[in-house]
Amino acid sequence: MVSTVTTSTVSTVTTVAAVGLGTVMATAGSMTLLGFLATKELVSPAAALKLKRISRAVMIGIIPLSIAFGATVVLRIAGVLA
């Protein structure tokens, strides 16, 4: 009896922690993507070489974060519909 309760408790706590951590990571990723996109928009029209380099460097972060954001949206929609 004790082992069954312990197993159920650990499983529940692990599931709740994973959902909470997923939410925090999704929020952090979304905010980072928003910051990178804002930086790209502000720096893109500039003519200075240094700012053009920053604009290209920010794309390194935008692409994978956009993919992660899309996956997060798809998973959230699938969770609501399921």
N, CA and C atoms as an extended XYZ file, in Angstrom:
246
Properties=species:S:1:pos:R:3:atomname:S:1:resname:S:1:resid:I:1 pbc="F F F"
N         0.818       -1.193        0.000 N   MET     1
C         0.000        0.000        0.000 CA  MET     1
C         0.863        1.258        0.000 C   MET     1
N         1.898        1.277        0.831 N   VAL     2
C         2.751        2.454        0.923 CA  VAL     2
C         3.480        2.701       -0.388 C   VAL     2
N         3.950        1.632       -1.032 N   SER     3
C         4.692        1.817       -2.281 CA  SER     3
C         3.787        2.337       -3.394 C   SER     3
N         2.516        1.947       -3.387 N   THR     4
C         1.572        2.432       -4.388 CA  THR     4
C         1.315        3.923       -4.200 C   THR     4
N         1.132        4.341       -2.972 N   VAL     5
C         0.902        5.756       -2.683 CA  VAL     5
C         2.137        6.574       -3.030 C   VAL     5
N         3.303        6.053       -2.673 N   THR     6
C         4.543        6.757       -2.971 CA  THR     6
C         4.733        6.902       -4.475 C   THR     6
N         4.491        5.851       -5.213 N   THR     7
C         4.633        5.889       -6.670 CA  THR     7
C         3.648        6.884       -7.281 C   THR     7
N         2.420        6.881       -6.819 N   SER     8
C         1.418        7.818       -7.342 CA  SER     8
C         1.785        9.259       -7.017 C   SER     8
N         2.269        9.489       -5.812 N   THR     9
C         2.643       10.836       -5.395 CA  THR     9
C         3.813       11.357       -6.214 C   THR     9
N         4.824       10.532       -6.383 N   VAL    10
C         5.992       10.935       -7.164 CA  VAL    10
C         5.598       11.201       -8.610 C   VAL    10
N         4.743       10.369       -9.159 N   SER    11
C         4.293       10.558      -10.539 CA  SER    11
C         3.529       11.870      -10.691 C   SER    11
N         2.645       12.162       -9.751 N   THR    12
C         1.864       13.398       -9.811 CA  THR    12
C         2.745       14.624       -9.669 C   THR    12
N         3.656       14.600       -8.715 N   VAL    13
C         4.548       15.742       -8.501 CA  VAL    13
C         5.437       15.958       -9.715 C   VAL    13
N         5.938       14.898      -10.305 N   THR    14
C         6.786       15.008      -11.490 CA  THR    14
C         6.014       15.599      -12.665 C   THR    14
N         4.778       15.162      -12.848 N   THR    15
C         3.952       15.676      -13.940 CA  THR    15
C         3.662       17.165      -13.754 C   THR    15
N         3.292       17.555      -12.548 N   VAL    16
C         2.989       18.965      -12.275 CA  VAL    16
C         4.234       19.827      -12.459 C   VAL    16
N         5.385       19.331      -11.999 N   ALA    17
C         6.630       20.084      -12.157 CA  ALA    17
C         7.002       20.220      -13.630 C   ALA    17
N         6.793       19.170      -14.408 N   ALA    18
C         7.124       19.228      -15.833 CA  ALA    18
C         6.236       20.219      -16.569 C   ALA    18
N         4.963       20.250      -16.235 N   VAL    19
C         4.038       21.199      -16.873 CA  VAL    19
C         4.426       22.625      -16.500 C   VAL    19
N         4.744       22.850      -15.232 N   GLY    20
C         5.147       24.185      -14.794 CA  GLY    20
C         6.438       24.635      -15.438 C   GLY    20
N         7.409       23.727      -15.516 N   LEU    21
C         8.681       24.052      -16.146 CA  LEU    21
C         8.498       24.324      -17.631 C   LEU    21
N         7.632       23.567      -18.275 N   GLY    22
C         7.354       23.795      -19.693 CA  GLY    22
C         6.753       25.165      -19.946 C   GLY    22
N         5.866       25.579      -19.063 N   THR    23
C         5.252       26.900      -19.188 CA  THR    23
C         6.282       28.006      -19.002 C   THR    23
N         7.133       27.846      -18.006 N   VAL    24
C         8.173       28.857      -17.761 CA  VAL    24
C         9.129       28.936      -18.945 C   VAL    24
N         9.547       27.799      -19.471 N   MET    25
C        10.482       27.788      -20.601 CA  MET    25
C         9.834       28.364      -21.860 C   MET    25
N         8.565       28.060      -22.082 N   ALA    26
C         7.864       28.614      -23.249 CA  ALA    26
C         7.745       30.129      -23.141 C   ALA    26
N         7.458       30.615      -21.949 N   THR    27
C         7.350       32.056      -21.741 CA  THR    27
C         8.699       32.741      -21.938 C   THR    27
N         9.751       32.140      -21.386 N   ALA    28
C        11.097       32.711      -21.536 CA  ALA    28
C        11.520       32.721      -23.008 C   ALA    28
N        11.250       31.643      -23.714 N   GLY    29
C        11.582       31.588      -25.134 CA  GLY    29
C        10.808       32.598      -25.954 C   GLY    29
N         9.537       32.779      -25.637 N   SER    30
C         8.713       33.745      -26.358 CA  SER    30
C         9.196       35.174      -26.116 C   SER    30
N         9.546       35.473      -24.883 N   MET    31
C        10.043       36.817      -24.568 CA  MET    31
C        11.404       37.073      -25.235 C   MET    31
N        12.255       36.059      -25.275 N   THR    32
C        13.544       36.198      -25.946 CA  THR    32
C        13.345       36.420      -27.444 C   THR    32
N        12.437       35.656      -28.036 N   LEU    33
C        12.129       35.835      -29.458 CA  LEU    33
C        11.597       37.241      -29.720 C   LEU    33
N        10.729       37.711      -28.856 N   LEU    34
C        10.196       39.066      -29.002 CA  LEU    34
C        11.310       40.107      -28.928 C   LEU    34
N        12.242       39.923      -28.002 N   GLY    35
C        13.374       40.850      -27.888 CA  GLY    35
C        14.259       40.833      -29.119 C   GLY    35
N        14.541       39.631      -29.635 N   PHE    36
C        15.362       39.523      -30.849 CA  PHE    36
C        14.666       40.164      -32.045 C   PHE    36
N        13.364       39.935      -32.178 N   LEU    37
C        12.636       40.529      -33.299 CA  LEU    37
C        12.599       42.055      -33.204 C   LEU    37
N        12.437       42.575      -31.988 N   ALA    38
C        12.447       44.025      -31.811 CA  ALA    38
C        13.820       44.599      -32.153 C   ALA    38
N        14.866       43.909      -31.718 N   THR    39
C        16.231       44.352      -32.034 CA  THR    39
C        16.455       44.355      -33.540 C   THR    39
N        16.017       43.307      -34.201 N   LYS    40
C        16.177       43.209      -35.654 CA  LYS    40
C        15.449       44.360      -36.355 C   LYS    40
N        14.252       44.671      -35.911 N   GLU    41
C        13.488       45.756      -36.531 CA  GLU    41
C        14.142       47.118      -36.311 C   GLU    41
N        14.704       47.323      -35.150 N   LEU    42
C        15.329       48.612      -34.847 CA  LEU    42
C        16.665       48.797      -35.552 C   LEU    42
N        17.395       47.704      -35.772 N   VAL    43
C        18.744       47.788      -36.314 CA  VAL    43
C        18.760       47.649      -37.838 C   VAL    43
N        17.768       47.018      -38.417 N   SER    44
C        17.770       46.731      -39.855 CA  SER    44
C        17.929       47.948      -40.760 C   SER    44
N        17.242       49.051      -40.538 N   PRO    45
C        17.367       50.168      -41.483 CA  PRO    45
C        18.686       50.936      -41.380 C   PRO    45
N        19.501       50.646      -40.402 N   ALA    46
C        20.743       51.400      -40.198 CA  ALA    46
C        21.752       51.082      -41.299 C   ALA    46
N        22.606       52.061      -41.594 N   ALA    47
C        23.608       51.901      -42.641 CA  ALA    47
C        24.977       51.524      -42.076 C   ALA    47
N        25.173       51.657      -40.778 N   ALA    48
C        26.478       51.388      -40.173 CA  ALA    48
C        26.799       49.899      -40.242 C   ALA    48
N        28.063       49.585      -40.506 N   LEU    49
C        28.499       48.200      -40.638 CA  LEU    49
C        28.293       47.422      -39.343 C   LEU    49
N        28.560       48.055      -38.217 N   LYS    50
C        28.411       47.381      -36.926 CA  LYS    50
C        26.950       46.984      -36.677 C   LYS    50
N        26.028       47.849      -37.037 N   LEU    51
C        24.621       47.551      -36.845 CA  LEU    51
C        24.136       46.474      -37.814 C   LEU    51
N        24.681       46.439      -39.008 N   LYS    52
C        24.332       45.383      -39.956 CA  LYS    52
C        24.810       44.026      -39.450 C   LYS    52
N        25.969       44.002      -38.806 N   ARG    53
C        26.473       42.751      -38.213 CA  ARG    53
C        25.559       42.288      -37.086 C   ARG    53
N        25.100       43.237      -36.283 N   ILE    54
C        24.176       42.887      -35.199 CA  ILE    54
C        22.886       42.307      -35.776 C   ILE    54
N        22.405       42.905      -36.849 N   SER    55
C        21.186       42.443      -37.491 CA  SER    55
C        21.342       41.004      -37.986 C   SER    55
N        22.482       40.691      -38.588 N   ARG    56
C        22.728       39.324      -39.056 CA  ARG    56
C        22.913       38.356      -37.891 C   ARG    56
N        23.562       38.804      -36.838 N   ALA    57
C        23.818       37.936      -35.686 CA  ALA    57
C        22.519       37.595      -34.950 C   ALA    57
N        21.595       38.530      -34.908 N   VAL    58
C        20.325       38.285      -34.225 CA  VAL    58
C        19.526       37.199      -34.939 C   VAL    58
N        19.699       37.073      -36.237 N   MET    59
C        19.001       36.026      -36.988 CA  MET    59
C        19.384       34.631      -36.520 C   MET    59
N        20.584       34.483      -35.979 N   ILE    60
C        21.022       33.181      -35.467 CA  ILE    60
C        20.101       32.734      -34.337 C   ILE    60
N        19.608       33.660      -33.545 N   GLY    61
C        18.690       33.318      -32.471 CA  GLY    61
C        17.234       33.285      -32.892 C   GLY    61
N        16.889       34.089      -33.875 N   ILE    62
C        15.483       34.189      -34.285 CA  ILE    62
C        14.990       32.892      -34.922 C   ILE    62
N        15.791       32.289      -35.757 N   ILE    63
C        15.341       31.099      -36.495 CA  ILE    63
C        14.994       29.937      -35.560 C   ILE    63
N        15.906       29.504      -34.669 N   PRO    64
C        15.522       28.381      -33.795 CA  PRO    64
C        14.421       28.734      -32.798 C   PRO    64
N        14.402       29.984      -32.331 N   LEU    65
C        13.339       30.371      -31.405 CA  LEU    65
C        11.985       30.416      -32.108 C   LEU    65
N        11.967       30.757      -33.386 N   SER    66
C        10.714       30.732      -34.140 CA  SER    66
C        10.203       29.306      -34.297 C   SER    66
N        11.107       28.379      -34.537 N   ILE    67
C        10.728       26.967      -34.643 CA  ILE    67
C        10.182       26.469      -33.302 C   ILE    67
N        10.862       26.818      -32.210 N   ALA    68
C        10.408       26.411      -30.876 CA  ALA    68
C         9.053       27.042      -30.548 C   ALA    68
N         8.861       28.299      -30.925 N   PHE    69
C         7.582       28.970      -30.686 CA  PHE    69
C         6.471       28.279      -31.458 C   PHE    69
N         6.737       27.946      -32.709 N   GLY    70
C         5.735       27.234      -33.514 CA  GLY    70
C         5.382       25.882      -32.920 C   GLY    70
N         6.397       25.156      -32.450 N   ALA    71
C         6.136       23.859      -31.821 CA  ALA    71
C         5.324       24.022      -30.547 C   ALA    71
N         5.617       25.053      -29.771 N   THR    72
C         4.874       25.309      -28.548 CA  THR    72
C         3.411       25.609      -28.853 C   THR    72
N         3.172       26.416      -29.855 N   VAL    73
C         1.799       26.754      -30.231 CA  VAL    73
C         1.044       25.510      -30.687 C   VAL    73
N         1.683       24.702      -31.510 N   VAL    74
C         1.039       23.478      -32.001 CA  VAL    74
C         0.717       22.533      -30.842 C   VAL    74
N         1.650       22.373      -29.911 N   LEU    75
C         1.410       21.485      -28.773 CA  LEU    75
C         0.312       22.006      -27.856 C   LEU    75
N         0.278       23.326      -27.656 N   ARG    76
C        -0.785       23.910      -26.819 CA  ARG    76
C        -2.152       23.720      -27.471 C   ARG    76
N        -2.233       23.925      -28.776 N   ILE    77
C        -3.509       23.743      -29.483 CA  ILE    77
C        -3.918       22.281      -29.452 C   ILE    77
N        -2.958       21.376      -29.645 N   ALA    78
C        -3.260       19.941      -29.602 CA  ALA    78
C        -3.742       19.535      -28.201 C   ALA    78
N        -3.148       20.144      -27.170 N   GLY    79
C        -3.580       19.837      -25.804 CA  GLY    79
C        -4.986       20.319      -25.521 C   GLY    79
N        -5.354       21.441      -26.088 N   VAL    80
C        -6.711       21.966      -25.884 CA  VAL    80
C        -7.738       21.116      -26.641 C   VAL    80
N        -7.382       20.701      -27.840 N   LEU    81
C        -8.325       19.934      -28.666 CA  LEU    81
C        -8.440       18.470      -28.231 C   LEU    81
N        -7.427       17.975      -27.541 N   ALA    82
C        -7.455       16.548      -27.152 CA  ALA    82
C        -8.349       16.277      -25.979 C   ALA    82
